[in-house]
């Protein structure tokens, strides 16, 4: 068994000096090129892909086997197991360019859970593999033009788009945790995505009966996040839930804290941009919806939606011990709103699909 990835996850910050503003497009260009320059020609062949190709928007949070069943070919990119130590360090520097310390720690936790899951399942097939996380670069990292990159594997998909040296998109951003709570062994009690569930439950429990009647859209949780791995996020004929305008100031701050838990996984630049969008949205246009129960073992689903973005959380599998979370931008995933502002598929997720011919 190889342990070097775990060592990197625990201490990558100190292995190679990282400079520049976290999340800044220039930092991503610099770190992406350093990483690519370290690769052999064969490694570059699997890492570099066209920005305009289908693979850039074909994303998934299933293990490699599930990805291949969905798309008919292997997950693109270069995995940790195919890098030497120096290349892994440089890959982690690229990752840190898009993440806060909180977000980077959650990435570490998701990958740590993959090893815990392998041991729990006594998996010898390779389906549970903490080194099966892949970096893919789409287009040429440059201060001019458009390019993007992704880190992806089981329960993780982080997607970034840079245009003319500026970071224009950091979604879809998916984190999952299986188990949601480690219930035995040396890591007992570990909950990588614990705050995402705890803060939402606290908000729900603070609601008065009339508020709760609006917030709870059904009493059985959805099986998974509804936006799944769609190339463009959508909700069709789903009730919006409780408007933030119906919340007290204290409840609104609890909702804001929940949103920030997701927003703050990104760099300082990403976090500020996301929270500015939330704070700038009229409260009547912000909705919180809940499905499921609140007791241990009961499935949980909730979402926060605004005209700009959608947050979804589902913890239903394995007796509600297997959680999925995602931040989607209705029109901004993969940079769609910047790269094709004239095209819009859906009316921000509330109501029936609205189609408009592309110009």
N, C-alpha and C positions, 0 to 999 in steps of 0.2 A: 504494500500500500504506500502511495506517495503522499507525503504530508506537506510538500512545499507550498501548495496553494493555500492551505489553511494558515501557514506562516505569513504568506503574503497578505491574506485577508486581514489578519490581525495587526500587521504592522507595515503595510505598503507605503504609508505616508512618509516614512523615514528612509525608505530604500533609495529613492531617487528624488532629488530636490525638485519640487514643483513650484514654478513661479507664475505670476500673472493672476489677474482677477478670475476667481472661480466662475465658470459659466460664460465667460467672455468669449465671443467668436474667435478673436485672435488667439486666445489660449488654446482653443480646440484645434485651430489650424496648425499651430506650432506642435502641439502634442500628437496630433494625428500624423503629421509628416515625420516626426521623430520615430513614432511607432512603425510606420510604413517603411522608412529607411532601414530599419533593423531587420526586415523580413527578407528571406530569400525569394528568388523569382517564383519558385513553386508556391511558397506561402502567400505571396502577393496575388497569385492567380486565383486563390480561393477567397481572399480577403476583399479584393477590389471588384466592385460591380458597377454597372451603369446606374446613374442617378435616375434615368427615365425608365428603367426596366421594371418589370412586374415585381421582382423580389423585394424592392424597397418597401412596398406597401403590403407584402405578404408576411404578416407577423403572427406569432402564436406564443402561448404560455404553456403549452403541453411539452412533455419530454420529446427528445429527438424522434422517437418512434411515432408519436402523435403528429408531429410536424410533417413527417414524410407521408403519413396517411392522408393528411389534409391537402398537401400540395403536389405530391407525386415525386418529390425529390428531397435530398438531404437539406437540412438547415444550412444556409450559406454562412461563410465566415471562417475564421480560424479560432479554434478552441484553445483553452489554456493548456491542454495536454500536448499540444503541438508546438508550444512556445518554449524557448529556453528561459532561464531565469531573468536575463536582461530584458527580453521581449515582454515577459509578464509584468515587469516593473513599469515599462513604458506604457503598456496597455492600461495599467492601473492609473497612471498619470492622466491618460486621456479620460478615463472614467471620472476622475476627481475634477476634471475641468467642467463637468456638467452637474456635479452633485454637491450638496452640503455635507457636513460631517454626519448629520442625521441620516440623510439619504444613503451615503456611502456605507454607514453602519448597517442599514437595513439590507443593502445588497449583500454584505458579508453574512448577515443572518440568514437570508434566503439560501445562500449557497451552503452554509453550515447545516441547515435543515435537510438539504439533499443527502448529506452524509448520514445524518441521524435517521432519515427515512430508509436509506439503504440498509442500515443495521437493523432497524425495526422489521423490515420486510425480508431480511436475510437474502437480499437480491444479489444474484451472481450473474445476471444476464447483461449487466451494463446499462440497464434502463435508468437506474439511479446513479448518477455520476456527477460529482461536484466539480469535475473539470470539463464537463460538457456545456460550457458557456462560451459564446462565440462573439467575436468582434467582426463587424462588417462595415466597410467604408463604401459609400455610394458616390461616385464622381471623384473629382480631384480636389483635395483640400487646398483652397486658395483664397486670397483676399478678394478675388473677383469671381463672379459666377456663383453657381449653387451646387452644394454638395451636402451629404449627410452621413451619419454613422449610427450604428446600433450595437448594443450589448444585449444578447438574448440567450435564454436557455429555459429550463423548467422553472415556471413561476417567476420569470423575470423577462421583461421586454422594455428597454429604454431606447427611445428613438429621438434623434436630434437632426435638425435641418439648419444649415448656415447659408446665408445669401449675402454676397458682397461683404464678407467679413463679419456679418452680424448674425447672432443666433436668432432665428425667427420662429422656431418651433421646438418644443421638448416633449411632444406627445405623439402617439400614445405612451403613457408611463404606467406600466403594470408591475405590481408586486404581489406575490402569493406566499402563503405559509402552510406547509403540511409537514408536521402537525401545527395547528394554530397554537396549541399549548403543548409543550413537551411534558409528559406526565410520568416520566421515570428516567432513571439513569443520572449521569453527572450533570446533564443540562436540564434537569427537572425544573419546571416553572418558567422556562424560556418562552416568551411570547413576542415574536419579532414584530407582529402587527397588532399587538395588544391595544395601544392607544386608539387605533382606528375604530375598534369595537367599543371600547370603554366610553369614549367621549360621546359616541352616538347614543349609547344606552342612557347615559346621564342626561342628555338632551331630551330623549323620549320620556324618561321618568319625571322630568320637570314639567311636562305639559299638563295642563288642565284637561278635563274630559272633552270639552268642545274642541280644543286644539288637537288632542289625540285622535278624535274622530276624523279629522281632516288628514292628519299625518299618516295614519295606518291605512294603507290602500288595500291590503288583504292580510288575512291572519295566518297564511302559510307562506313561508319565504319562497321566492323564486329559486329555481335550481342553481342558477349561476348569474353572473352579471349579464344584463340583457344586451349590451352592446357587443359582447363576445369579442371576436377578432375581425369585425367588419372593417373594411377599409375606410369607411366614413361612419362615425358614430350616429346612431339613430334610435329613437324610441317611437313606436307606432301605437297610437290609441292608448297610451298609458296615462293614468290620472297623475296630475302634477304633485299632489300632496298638499302640505301646509305651506302657505306663503310666509316668508320671514316677516312681512308686515304685521302678521298676527302674533308675533312673539313679543314678550317683554324685553326690555333692554338687557336684562341678565340672560335670558334665553338666547337672544340674538348673539351675545358675546360667546355663549357656549357653542352656537352654530359656527361662528367665525373661528373659534379655536379648533373645531373639527376640520374646517376647510384648510386652515393653516397647517394642520398635521400632514396633509397631503401636499400642499404648496411648498412646504419647507423641505421636502426631499430634494428639490432642485437647488442649484447654486443660489447665491444671494441675489443675482440678477433675475433668475427665474422666479424665485420666491416673491420678490418685490412686484414683478410684473403680474403674477397671478393674484396676489392680494390686492393690488391696485384695481384690477378688474372686478374683484368681488366687492371691494369697498365702493367702487363707482357705480354699482348696479342698484337700482331702486329696489327696496325691500319687497315690494309686491311682485317683483320679477324673479325672486330667489325662492326656490321651493325645496322642502325636505319631505321625503316620502319613506315610509317604513313598511316592511312586510315580514311577518314571522313573529316569533315570541321573544321573551327576554330572559327566560330561565335557562340554566345550564342544560345543554343537550338539545335545546330548541333551535331550529334554523333561523338565521338572521339575514336579512337583506335590507339595505337602505340606499338611497341616492340623494345627492344634492345637485340640483340643476339650475342654471341661469341661462340667459340667452347666449352666453359665450361658451360655457363648459359644462361637463357632466362628470360627477364623481359617483362611482358605484362601489359597493361593498357587498360581498356574499360570503356567508360562512354556513354551509349546509351539508357538505359531504362529511363522511366519517363521523356521523353523529354530531355534526356542528363542531368539528375540530379540524377544519381545512378551509382556509380563507383565501379569497381573491379580492384584490382592490385595483382600481384603475382611475386615472384622470384622463379624460378625453376632451379635446376641443372640437366643438361641433363642426366647424369649418376649417380649423387650424391644424388638425393632425397631419403630420408629414409636411407641414408648410402649405397645405392646400389654400388657405385663405390669402396667403401672400403670393403664391405662385399662380393661382387661378381665381382671382377675386371675383371674376365675372360669373362664376359657376356656383350654384347653390342647390343642393339636393333636398334638404329638409328644413322645416320651419322650426329649428332649434329643439326638436324632440317633442314638442307639445302639439298634439293633434295628428292628423293624417299626413302622409308624405306629400310634399309639394314639389313638383318637377318643373324645371325650367330648361329649355333647350340651351345648350352651350352656344355662345356666339362664335 
